[in-house]
């Protein structure tokens, strides 16, 4: 299984180990296991929306994604077992990715740093806290540029649905009653004017300019003016 396979599986959802045990089982045993529908439904809760593939052997891009998204990035490496130390190093420059005795391993890059003056990633390994540096390793740029062969991170992005009609705001009715229809029409039109009122003015001043602060005395005067 490679990086793309792992993400395609995650897009469908992965159920819990307690529901579908897989420890100490080979591929044939796991493939032959019958999984009831309700256990598959649990897996759908943990599925991802999609994933973004990143350029391989590009440590700057990995570090940038970690910094800007605050997400870990899944990175794959290939190596011989004696190369995978606390700070992995390349001992076999001609190692073939697809050779039978080559290890291919996925880890999560969780942070970036400088190690002995060089760019490096901090990775969380899946081998547990008793391996590496309490479960972590330092991947230098030298190792990364030679042995990285896949990188991606998951996303759960959804477009907002704008196909449904949006509710319109209900006009606020004035506190004081208008006795003349024409007065109400004047107020209703004036409350949105002028449109270019200076935005840094006090809110009360803006309301006055836009005709929104109409008190009892103003309404009374308007009713008298337009009573003719």
N, C-alpha and C positions, 0 to 999 in steps of 0.2 A: 504494500500500500504506500502511495506517495502523497505529497501535500494536497494535490487537487482531489484525490480520492477522499482524504480526511474531511475536507470542507464540503464535498458533495454529500457525504454521509451526514455531517452536522446539519446541512440544510434540510434533511428529512427528519432529523431528530434522533437522539440516542437515549434509550431508556436507562434505568438505574441498575447498577450492579446487583443490588439486593433483589431486584425483580428477575433479572436474567443474568445469573452468574456466568462469568467467563474465565475466572482465574484457573490456571492449570489445565486449560482446554486448548486443543489445537484448532486450526481453521476448520477442518472437516467436522469436528464435534460441534463447533459453534454454528456453522452453516446448517447443520442438520437439526438444530434445536427448534422446537415449535414454540412460537411466542404468541400467547393469546392477544386478542385485539386490545384489551384494556391495558396491557403492558405496553403495547405499541403507542397507545394514546398518551400514556405518561411521557413517552419519548418526545412526542410532538411539542410538549411544553418547553423543552429545552433546545429546540431547533433554532438555527440562526437564519436571518433573512437572506444574506448573501455574503460575499467576501470580496476583498480587493487584493489582487495580486500585485506584488511590488517587484522592482528590478532586482535581479539576483546580484550578489557580490557588491552591493551598493550600501555600505554601512551608514553613509550620511542620510540616505532616504529612510532607513530603519530608525535611526535616532530621531529624525524629524517627525516621523509618524508617532513615535512614543511621546515626544514632547508636545505635539499639537493636539493629539487625540486623547492622551492619557490612557492609552490602551497598550496592552502587550501585543507583540507581533510574533506569529509562529514562523520560525526559521528552521530549515532542514540543513543538516551537515552530513558529510560522508567522511569516514576515517578508519584507521586500524585501531584496535582496542588500546594499544600502548600510546597512541597519540591523544586520546581523550582523557587528559589530566585536569587538574584544577585550572590550569591555563593551557588549553590545548595548543599543540605545536605541530607543524607539518614535518614529518620524518620521512615520508615517502612521496616525493613530488610527482611521481608518475602513477600514483594510485588510480585505478580505474573505478569509476562510480558504480559500474554494473558487475564488477567482479564478485564471485561467490563469497569470498572471505572479507568483503568490504562491508562495514557497518553503515547503515543509513538511519539517521536518528532525528527526530523532531523535538524541539525545545521551544520555550517562549522567551523572547528577549523582553525584559521588563525595565531596563534602564540603560543609560549610556554614561561613559566616563572616560578619563584618561588613565592609562595604565603604563607606567614607566615612560611617560611622555607621548604615548601613541593612543589613537582612538581605540575604544573598546566598548563592547556590549556586556551587560550583566544578564546572564540567562538563568532561568529556573529549570533545572533538570527534573526528569520524572523518576529518577532512580532513588529519591528519598534523601533525607537530611544527612545520612551517614556517608554520602558520596560527594566528592567535590568539596566546596567551601560551604558546609552546612546546606547542601542541596543546590548550591549555585556554582556557576563557573564564570570565568572571565574570558570572553572571546575577543582576541585582539584583531585589529584590522588585517594584519598579515595572514592570520588563519582564515578570517572571514572571506577575504578576496580569493582564496584558493578553494575552499571547501564548502561554501554555501551554494546550494542548488535549488532552493525554493524559499519564497517568503511571501506571506500574506497575512491579513488580519480580517476578522469578521465585522460585519456591519448589520444594523437593523434600521434601515431607513425606509420611510413610507411617505408618499406624496399626500398632501392634504386634499380631501375630496371637496371640490368646489362646484360639483354638478347640481347640488341641491340649492334651491332658493334660500338666500340668507335673510334672516329676520330684520326688518327695518326698525330703527329706533322710534319709539312712541313720543310724539311731541309733548313737551311738558306744558300743562295748562297753567295760565297765570293765576296767581293767588287771589287777585282782586277781579271782580266781575266787570265785564264791559257791557254797557247798556246799548251801545250803538254798534251795529255790525261793521261800519266803516272804520271805527277806531280799532277794532280787533284786527281787521285786514292790515291796517297801517302798522300795528305792533308786530303782527306775524311776519310781515316783510322786512321790517326794520331790525329784527333781532339777529339776522344773519349779516348785517351790514355794519361797518364796512369790512370787506373781506381782508383788507390789508392792514388791519389794526396792528400796531407795533407789539411784537410778542413779548418784549421785556417789560411792558407796563404792568402795574399791579392788576390782579385779576378783577377787582372791583371796577377799575377804570376801563378795562376791556369790556366788561359787561355793560357799562354805561354807553360806551361807544357803539356797541352792537345793538343797543336797544333792549338788552335783556333785563336790565335792572329798572323796571318800571314800577314805581311805588303807587300808593293809594292817591296821593295828591296829583300825580301826573295823569293817572287814569281819570280822575274827577275832572281835571281841566280839559282833557281831550273830549270827554263826553259832553261838556258844556260847549266847547268850540264847535263840535259837529252836530249839535242839537238843532242848529238853524236849518 
